[in-house]
């Protein structure tokens, strides 16, 4: 999916490229591998948050100041809002899917640990997965902060041109 944002084009699909071939691969398989490596997962989130990182610049370049006549600004604001919401939904889905996968891994490891309490390798793997789960849950909190910040900036600049009915600040 391409995103046109402030006269720049972002390829959202690139975060799911196969790192070995640099070609688009099956999203489910890529998502599973992203969930396995937390640093890779964070890099993918960083790329997905590009729209939020550039929102102020985009708003400054597409929405004129009060001294200039506003032409088509409501359409720009509407498009930007739709892109933001789409981005939030995809990131939230990715986060929740990975949290679900890692939670299941932790549950399985806990069951194995109960059956084999003296296995230190198993204990180490369980602790590693629990740490990964906590880090991913923290990313969900970070996502809320990023979302709130971007929506506040959006509302401040676009409130005179476009007011979405489902916007909650």
C-alpha positions, -999 to +999 in steps of 0.1 A: +000+000+000+014+034-009+008+064+012+009+099-003+017+122+025+028+158+021+038+152-015+060+123-004+053+086-011+058+060+016+057+023+009+041+007+039+047-028+026+085-025+028+084-034+065+074-069+055+102-075+030+122-107+033+155-096+048+174-121+027+159-114-007+145-079+000+113-090-018+078-089-004+071-122+013+040-138+029+029-113+056+019-140+081+053-157+078+071-123+081+049-113+110+059-145+129+096-139+123+091-103+134+076-115+166+105-138+172+132-111+171+123-081+192+148-057+176+135-065+142+100-060+155+110-026+169+126-016+135+094-026+117+073-005+142+097+025+136+091+023+099+054+020+104+055+051+126+070+072+099+037+089+092+035+100+129+071+112+129+065+134+099+030+147+108+041+182+118+061+187+086+033+173+065+007+196+081+030+226+078+035+219+041-001+211+032-022+234+053-017+271+047-014+296+075-044+319+082-029+347+059-032+325+028-064+313+012-072+276+020-081+256-011-088+219-007-075+218+028-104+198+041-096+170+016-060+170+027-070+168+063-095+141+056-069+120+036-043+125+063-068+114+090-077+083+070-040+074+066-034+079+103-063+057+113-053+030+088-017+031+102-029+029+138-051-001+130-023-020+112+002-013+139-022-022+167-031-054+149+006-063+145+014-055+181-015-075+195-008-104+172+028-106+184+018-102+220-007-131+215+020-153+199+046-146+226+020-151+253+012-185+239+050-193+238+052-183+275+022-204+284+037-234+267+071-229+284+054-225+318+037-259+312+070-275+302+087-259+332+061-274+356+068-309+341+106-304+343+114-280+372+152-287+371+158-278+335+179-246+335+178-242+297+141-242+298+140-217+326+164-194+307+142-197+276+111-189+297+127-158+312+137-146+277+102-150+264+087-133+294+111-104+289+101-102+252+064-102+262+069-073+287+088-053+260+060-059+235+034-048+260+055-017+266+054-010+229+016-011+231+018+017+256+042+036+234+018+032+206-009+049+226+014+079+233+024+082+197-013+080+186-024+106+211+004+130+202-003+127+164-041+131+168-036+162+190-014+178+164-038+168+137-067+183+156-049+215+163-041+221+126-071+206+109-100+214+133-112+243+112-112+223+080-122+187+090-137+172+121-140+135+121-169+122+140-149+093+156-120+115+168-115+111+205-089+132+223 
